[in-house]
Structures are given as C-alpha cells and as structure tokens.
Amino acid sequence: MALQVGDKAPGIKTPEFSLGALKGQRAVIFFFPKADTPGCTKEACEFRDASKTFTKKNANIIGISPDKPAAHVKFAAKYSLPYTLVADPDHAIAEAYGVWKEKSMYGRKYMGIERTTFVIDENGKIAHIFAKVKPAGHAAEVLEALSK
C-alpha cells in the first residue's frame, strides 16, 4: 500500500541520519537515483542554493539514494552540499517509502528509484508527497508547499 499524506513516516536510522532525532522539526526527504548525474546534480544543487531558506522554515533537507557512502562524500564535497545524504545501497529505505520501482529505459526494464520527495511534519507525519519529480525548479516547489 502506497504512503499517503497524513501517514506516519517510516523510520530511518542509519549511521548518517536518524529521522527520530528531528522530532519537533520538519524534514524534506528527497530520493534521487544516482549521485553526480545531470538530473540528480541539478536537484541537489537547487536544494543547496535554497538551504538557508529551508532552515528558516525549520525544515531539514535529507537526500537519499542507493549509492554507497563514499559516493555521497564525494558528491557532497564536489558540489558543497550542506545537508545530509543517506546511503541506501540495499534500497530498504526506498522500499519502505514505496519509491523503489520498476523503470524502463530504451526498452530495458530494471529496478530503481522513482524521484520522489516527502515533506515530514514536526510530528513525524507525511505532510506532502511530490511524485515523479522533475529536478528543475523542484526546490522552489517544495518551499512553496512549506509556506502553506
């Protein structure tokens, strides 16, 4: 069953991050397919450029992909990403959030991340879901939703 607005967000606890530690704060969790690829870089850099505005809105940005931790360290350093990146190489978090899906490219089917963003409220409930995200302009779209 797919997650819905109002559902309790599935827990996330990794060496890099614990969703439970953000009680009383909002979280913007964006799932992206692969670090340092064009679309993912665009999305990550837009969140970087707006990060101070997210902080003013009591919202923490967390990026999650199936990359290994070393890839995230390199990606964050290369683009000066000021927020947490969570490695999900076994895609357990992506599966819990329902974003690990069958995809198709050039007629070939494979499993991967469907670019999706979840806004989690101060009480750990899902406040907004952005599915099938287009990277350009997405951070501004999320900021607009936080302002409502």
Secondary structure, DSSP 8 states (H G I E B T S, - for coil): ----TTSB----B-SS-BGGGGTTSEEEEEE-S-TTSHHHHHHHHHHHHTHHHHHHTTEEEEEEESS-HHHHHHHHHHHT--SEEEE-TT-HHHHHTT-EEEEEETTEEEEEE--EEEEE-TTSBEEEEE-S--STTHHHHHHHHHT-
